[in-house]
Amino acid sequence: MKAAVIESVGRAVVAEVPDPTPGPREVVVEVAACGLCGTDLHILQGEFAPKLPIVPGHEFAGEVVGVGTRVTEVSVGDRVAVDPSLYCYECRYCRTGHNNLCERWAAIGVTTAGGAATYALAPVANCVKLPEHVRTQDAALVEPLSCAVRGYDVLRSRLGAHVLIYGSGTMGLMMLELAKRTGAASVDVVDVNPARLETARRLGVSASAANPDELDRPQGWDLVVDATGNAAAIQDGLDRVAKAGTFLQFGVADYATRVTIDPYRIYNQEITITGSMAVLHSFERAAELFANGVLDPDVFISDRIPLERYPEALEQFASGVGRKIVVVP
């Protein structure tokens, strides 16, 4: 079969690789679409410590074309979205319900072959069936949406909160859509990319700007979400949290990124600083939200690029052009 392969740091190619064979509790999925994510760029840059070469792609959906001998939950012909998370279920974190922090955490498309290929292998437990009205190619959005749902689980937001989001790429826009549906009194968005900021306005924001100084909330925001991973944005956002407010680190920063915090202010103003890591008990809920129209795929997916052009798609994604880019085998 044909697959994208990150061969070494900084090098991605498209090559022929062996077709996958399912184990007893695994299925083979013919991939309809696979989304590109910042995680893919981190892998390309040699971060996340994967063993290279690796077939990337952890955001994908497709049709089941093969099942293992002990699979009863799905059948050949079913269309599914795939949760890429792989846990040991044995370590302290798994046993206390924090599977996303598993000591032996792994993921399809990060540590094992992923969905940037004609076919992908997945545990049947990770497959969620899609209803008839959902287009299979669009369902590559379910995985990033499940990360956003996890983010809002962490926030434990209350009705009437004022929200500030840094970044209006895919994840920032998803956080925007969820904020609107969780009773936010206002949702403001900051981004230096004019095209992406325009999409945020299209989806409906209370205010938007390239510079947060242009926004009128001198007392700060109850919830501040960084969806960029950019040090300057994170630093700025930490300074704009209102008293008793929360800052959520949602964007994936480089390992070397550093910012400065003010411990006295955190103490004196009871500010919470927290993070959200990947998916946790949120994939099925995201699939249901997606099926119920929480996102418009035609707004979120800006480019559908053939798998043969995967290296080019990565370059476009890294340049910040477009919104969600999916590759189509």
Secondary structure as the mmCIF struct_conf table of DSSP 4:
data_model
#
loop_
_struct_conf.conf_type_id
_struct_conf.id
_struct_conf.beg_label_comp_id
_struct_conf.beg_label_asym_id
_struct_conf.beg_label_seq_id
_struct_conf.end_label_comp_id
_struct_conf.end_label_asym_id
_struct_conf.end_label_seq_id
STRN STRN1 LYS A 2 SER A 8
TURN_TY1_P TURN_TY1_P1 VAL A 9 GLY A 10
STRN STRN2 ARG A 11 GLU A 16
HELX_LH_PP_P HELX_LH_PP_P1 PRO A 18 PRO A 20
TURN_TY1_P TURN_TY1_P2 PRO A 24 ARG A 25
STRN STRN3 GLU A 26 GLY A 35
HELX_RH_AL_P HELX_RH_AL_P1 GLY A 38 LEU A 44
TURN_TY1_P TURN_TY1_P3 GLN A 45 GLY A 46
BEND BEND1 PHE A 48 PHE A 48
HELX_LH_PP_P HELX_LH_PP_P2 PRO A 50 LYS A 51
BEND BEND2 LEU A 52 PRO A 53
STRN STRN4 ILE A 54 ILE A 54
STRN STRN5 GLU A 59 VAL A 67
TURN_TY1_P TURN_TY1_P4 THR A 69 ARG A 70
BEND BEND3 GLU A 73 GLU A 73
TURN_TY1_P TURN_TY1_P5 VAL A 76 GLY A 77
STRN STRN6 ARG A 79 VAL A 82
STRN STRN7 SER A 85 LEU A 86
BEND BEND4 TYR A 89 TYR A 89
BEND BEND5 CYS A 91 CYS A 91
HELX_RH_AL_P HELX_RH_AL_P2 ARG A 92 ARG A 95
TURN_TY1_P TURN_TY1_P6 THR A 96 GLY A 97
HELX_RH_3T_P HELX_RH_3T_P1 ASN A 99 LEU A 101
TURN_TY1_P TURN_TY1_P7 GLU A 103 ARG A 104
STRN STRN8 ALA A 106 ALA A 107
STRN STRN9 ILE A 108 ILE A 108
TURN_TY1_P TURN_TY1_P8 GLY A 109 THR A 111
STRN STRN10 THR A 112 THR A 112
BEND BEND6 GLY A 115 ALA A 116
STRN STRN11 ALA A 117 ALA A 117
BEND BEND7 THR A 118 THR A 118
STRN STRN12 TYR A 119 PRO A 123
HELX_RH_3T_P HELX_RH_3T_P2 VAL A 124 ASN A 126
STRN STRN13 CYS A 127 LYS A 129
HELX_LH_PP_P HELX_LH_PP_P3 LEU A 130 PRO A 131
TURN_TY1_P TURN_TY1_P9 GLU A 132 HIS A 133
BEND BEND8 VAL A 134 VAL A 134
TURN_TY1_P TURN_TY1_P10 THR A 136 THR A 136
HELX_RH_3T_P HELX_RH_3T_P3 GLN A 137 LEU A 141
HELX_RH_AL_P HELX_RH_AL_P3 VAL A 142 LEU A 155
TURN_TY1_P TURN_TY1_P11 ARG A 156 ARG A 156
TURN_TY1_P TURN_TY1_P12 LEU A 159 GLY A 160
STRN STRN14 HIS A 162 TYR A 166
BEND BEND9 GLY A 169 GLY A 169
HELX_RH_AL_P HELX_RH_AL_P4 THR A 170 ARG A 181
TURN_TY1_P TURN_TY1_P13 THR A 182 GLY A 183
BEND BEND10 ALA A 185 ALA A 185
STRN STRN15 SER A 186 VAL A 190
BEND BEND11 VAL A 192 VAL A 192
HELX_RH_AL_P HELX_RH_AL_P5 PRO A 194 LEU A 203
BEND BEND12 SER A 206 SER A 206
STRN STRN16 ALA A 207 ALA A 209
BEND BEND13 ALA A 210 ASN A 211
HELX_RH_3T_P HELX_RH_3T_P4 PRO A 212 GLU A 214
BEND BEND14 LEU A 215 LEU A 215
TURN_TY1_P TURN_TY1_P14 PRO A 218 GLN A 219
STRN STRN17 TRP A 221 ASP A 226
BEND BEND15 THR A 228 THR A 228
HELX_RH_AL_P HELX_RH_AL_P6 ALA A 231 LEU A 238
TURN_TY1_P TURN_TY1_P15 ASP A 239 ARG A 240
STRN STRN18 VAL A 241 GLN A 249
BEND BEND16 GLY A 251 GLY A 251
TURN_TY1_P TURN_TY1_P16 TYR A 255 ALA A 256
HELX_RH_AL_P HELX_RH_AL_P7 PRO A 263 ASN A 268
TURN_TY1_P TURN_TY1_P17 GLN A 269 GLU A 270
STRN STRN19 THR A 272 GLY A 275
BEND BEND17 ALA A 278 ALA A 278
BEND BEND18 LEU A 280 HIS A 281
HELX_RH_AL_P HELX_RH_AL_P8 PHE A 283 ALA A 291
TURN_TY1_P TURN_TY1_P18 ASN A 292 GLY A 293
BEND BEND19 VAL A 294 LEU A 295
HELX_RH_AL_P HELX_RH_AL_P9 PRO A 297 PHE A 300
STRN STRN20 ILE A 301 PRO A 306
HELX_RH_3T_P HELX_RH_3T_P5 LEU A 307 ARG A 309
HELX_RH_AL_P HELX_RH_AL_P10 TYR A 310 SER A 319
TURN_TY1_P TURN_TY1_P19 GLY A 320 GLY A 320
BEND BEND20 GLY A 322 ARG A 323
STRN STRN21 LYS A 324 VAL A 328
#
